[in-house]
Amino acid sequence: MTAAMPLPLFEELHYFLLVVDAGSYSRAASLEQVTKSALSRGVSRLEQERGAAPLLQVRPAESEPALTAHGQW
């Protein structure tokens, strides 16, 4: 039997969805009244807990984060 993947903490999942909905870390930070680094740490913890590749990717030529294949679960 395969061990179940632990559920992400609410805050981490909230930050991930907030960044996706807002379209940028800056806008999400402003809406939530937290720093961009706090959002980034939350998304990173979610990625680590899921044991997945990055869920969001910000390309140098673009300012908006995009969901990776792993982020589209």
C-alpha positions in Angstrom: 0.0 0.0 0.0 1.3 3.4 -0.9 1.6 6.1 1.8 -0.8 9.0 1.3 0.7 12.3 0.5 0.3 14.7 3.5 -2.2 17.5 3.0 -0.6 21.0 2.6 -1.1 23.5 5.3 -3.8 26.0 4.7 -1.6 29.0 4.6 0.7 27.5 2.0 -2.1 26.5 -0.2 -3.8 29.9 0.3 -0.6 31.7 -0.7 -0.2 29.5 -3.8 -3.8 30.2 -4.9 -3.5 33.9 -4.1 -0.4 34.3 -6.4 -2.1 32.4 -9.2 -5.3 34.5 -8.9 -3.5 37.8 -8.5 -1.2 37.1 -11.4 2.0 38.2 -9.6 3.8 38.0 -6.3 3.7 41.8 -5.9 -0.1 42.0 -6.4 -0.7 39.0 -4.1 1.5 40.5 -1.4 -0.3 43.8 -1.6 -3.7 42.1 -1.4 -2.7 39.9 1.6 -0.6 42.6 3.2 2.5 40.4 3.5 5.9 40.5 1.9 6.7 38.9 -1.4 9.3 36.8 0.4 6.6 35.4 2.8 4.6 34.4 -0.2 7.6 32.8 -1.9 8.5 30.8 1.2 4.9 29.6 1.5 4.8 28.4 -2.1 8.3 26.8 -1.7 7.1 24.9 1.4 4.1 23.7 -0.6 6.4 22.5 -3.4 8.6 20.7 -0.9 5.7 19.0 0.9 4.4 17.8 -2.4 7.8 16.5 -3.4 7.2 18.0 -6.8 9.1 20.2 -9.2 8.2 23.9 -8.9 4.5 24.6 -9.1 5.0 28.2 -10.3 7.6 29.6 -12.6 8.5 33.2 -13.3 10.3 33.6 -16.6 12.8 36.4 -16.9 11.0 38.0 -19.9 7.7 37.9 -18.0 6.7 39.4 -14.7 3.7 37.1 -14.1 4.1 33.6 -12.6 2.9 30.7 -14.7 1.7 27.3 -13.5 4.1 24.5 -14.4 2.8 21.1 -15.3 3.1 20.1 -11.7 1.2 23.1 -10.6 -1.8 22.1 -12.6 -3.1 19.4 -10.4 
